[in-house]
C-alpha cells in the first residue's frame, strides 16, 4: 500500500454516520497492493473526525475494522479490530472535530474467506459523526506530521 491517502485505501471520505453502518467503500483483497494479509507489515486505520455534531446525551460509538465475503461489507462480516465502546463523555474529547483515531490491524488476522475489508461505525441512539478514514502502513503513521490544510487571513 502507498503512504498517501487515496481512494483505493480509503473506506470513508467525509462520510456522515448517523447510525451503525459500514463505510461507503470496501477494499477488495483481489487487487494487487491492497492485500493486508499474512506477510504484510502492520496496517492501521486512521480516522480523522471532520464533524462531531450532537455529541451529548446517551450516544455511544465504536469504530471497527471488518472483513467481509462480499463488496457490500456486511455479508460474512468478521470484526478484526475495534476501539471498544466510546461513551458520550469520552467522545467529547476522543471524537471531537479535528481528532485523530488510529486502530491497529496486526498482520495475519484476515480470515481466509475474506474478499473485502472496510471500516464500520457502531453507534447507538442516533449519533452523528463525519469521518475520513484510510488504511495506511504503520510506518507512515509513526512519521505523520499534521500540516494546516488552509490558512485564514485576519
C-alpha positions as CSV (number, residue, x, y, z in Angstrom):
1,X,0.0,0.0,0.0
2,X,1.1,3.5,-0.6
3,X,2.0,6.0,2.1
4,X,-0.5,8.6,0.8
5,X,-4.3,8.8,1.1
6,X,-6.0,7.7,-2.0
7,X,-9.4,6.2,-2.8
8,X,-8.1,2.6,-3.1
9,X,-7.3,2.6,0.7
10,X,-9.9,5.0,1.9
11,X,-13.2,3.4,3.1
12,X,-14.8,6.7,4.2
13,X,-14.2,10.1,2.5
14,X,-16.1,12.5,4.6
15,X,-18.9,10.1,5.3
16,X,-21.5,11.1,7.8
17,X,-22.5,8.2,10.1
18,X,-25.9,8.6,11.8
19,X,-26.3,5.0,12.9
20,X,-24.5,1.7,12.8
21,X,-23.2,1.4,9.2
22,X,-20.2,0.2,7.2
23,X,-18.2,2.7,5.3
24,X,-19.2,3.6,1.7
25,X,-16.1,2.0,0.2
26,X,-14.8,-1.6,0.6
27,X,-11.3,-2.5,-0.4
28,X,-11.1,-5.8,-2.5
29,X,-8.3,-8.1,-1.5
30,X,-8.1,-9.5,-5.0
31,X,-6.3,-6.3,-6.4
32,X,-2.5,-6.3,-6.2
33,X,-1.2,-4.0,-3.5
34,X,-4.3,-4.0,-1.4
35,X,-3.8,-7.3,0.4
36,X,-3.3,-6.8,4.2
37,X,-2.9,-10.4,4.9
38,X,-0.1,-12.7,6.1
39,X,3.4,-11.5,5.4
40,X,2.5,-7.8,5.2
41,X,3.5,-5.1,7.6
42,X,1.1,-4.0,10.3
43,X,-1.6,-1.7,9.0
44,X,-3.7,0.9,10.8
45,X,-6.9,2.6,10.1
46,X,-6.5,6.3,10.6
47,X,-9.8,8.2,11.2
48,X,-9.9,11.9,11.0
49,X,-13.0,13.4,12.7
50,X,-14.4,16.1,10.4
51,X,-17.7,16.8,12.2
52,X,-18.9,15.6,15.6
53,X,-22.4,17.0,15.8
54,X,-24.8,16.3,18.6
55,X,-22.3,14.5,21.0
56,X,-24.5,14.9,24.1
57,X,-26.9,12.7,25.9
58,X,-26.8,9.0,25.5
59,X,-24.9,8.3,22.3
60,X,-22.1,5.8,22.2
61,X,-19.7,4.8,19.5
62,X,-17.3,2.1,18.4
63,X,-15.0,2.1,15.3
64,X,-14.2,-1.3,13.8
65,X,-12.1,-2.8,11.1
66,X,-14.1,-5.6,9.4
67,X,-13.6,-8.1,6.7
68,X,-16.4,-9.4,4.5
69,X,-17.1,-12.0,1.9
70,X,-18.8,-9.6,-0.5
71,X,-18.4,-6.0,-1.7
72,X,-21.3,-4.7,0.4
73,X,-19.1,-5.0,3.5
74,X,-21.8,-6.8,5.5
75,X,-22.1,-10.3,4.1
76,X,-19.9,-12.7,6.0
77,X,-18.6,-9.9,8.2
78,X,-15.9,-10.5,10.8
79,X,-14.7,-7.8,13.2
80,X,-10.9,-7.8,13.1
81,X,-10.1,-4.9,15.4
82,X,-12.1,-2.4,17.5
83,X,-11.7,0.8,19.5
84,X,-14.0,-0.7,22.2
85,X,-17.0,1.3,23.4
86,X,-16.5,5.1,23.4
87,X,-19.1,6.6,25.7
88,X,-20.7,10.1,25.2
89,X,-18.4,11.5,27.9
90,X,-15.3,10.0,26.2
91,X,-16.5,11.1,22.8
92,X,-16.4,14.7,23.8
93,X,-12.6,14.6,23.6
94,X,-11.7,11.4,21.7
95,X,-14.1,12.2,18.8
96,X,-14.1,15.9,18.8
97,X,-13.8,17.7,15.4
98,X,-10.2,17.5,14.4
99,X,-9.4,14.4,16.5
100,X,-7.4,11.5,15.0
101,X,-8.2,7.9,16.0
102,X,-5.8,5.1,15.0
103,X,-6.8,1.5,15.0
104,X,-4.1,-1.1,14.5
105,X,-4.7,-4.2,12.4
106,X,-1.9,-6.7,13.1
107,X,-0.7,-8.9,10.2
108,X,-2.2,-12.4,9.9
109,X,-5.7,-11.6,11.3
110,X,-7.5,-11.6,7.9
111,X,-9.8,-14.7,7.6
112,X,-9.0,-16.9,4.6
113,X,-12.6,-16.5,3.4
114,X,-12.4,-12.7,3.3
115,X,-12.6,-10.9,-0.1
116,X,-13.0,-7.3,1.1
117,X,-12.2,-5.2,4.1
118,X,-13.5,-1.8,5.3
119,X,-14.4,0.1,8.5
120,X,-17.6,0.2,10.4
121,X,-19.0,2.7,12.9
122,X,-21.3,1.2,15.5
123,X,-23.5,3.8,17.1
124,X,-26.4,3.8,19.5
125,X,-29.1,6.5,20.0
126,X,-28.6,8.2,16.6
127,X,-25.0,9.5,16.9
128,X,-23.8,11.8,14.1
129,X,-20.2,11.8,13.2
130,X,-18.4,12.5,9.9
131,X,-15.1,10.7,9.2
132,X,-12.4,10.5,6.7
133,X,-10.7,7.1,7.2
134,X,-7.8,5.4,5.4
135,X,-5.7,2.3,5.8
136,X,-2.0,3.1,6.0
137,X,1.2,1.2,6.8
138,X,2.2,1.7,10.4
139,X,5.5,3.3,9.2
140,X,3.7,6.2,7.6
141,X,1.6,6.8,10.8
142,X,4.7,6.8,13.0
143,X,6.2,9.6,10.9
144,X,3.0,11.6,10.4
145,X,3.0,15.3,11.0
146,X,-0.1,17.5,10.7
147,X,0.0,20.5,8.5
148,X,-2.7,23.0,8.1
149,X,-4.9,22.5,5.0
150,X,-6.0,26.1,4.8
151,X,-4.8,29.5,6.1
152,X,-7.3,32.1,7.1
153,X,-6.1,35.7,6.9
154,X,-7.1,38.0,9.7
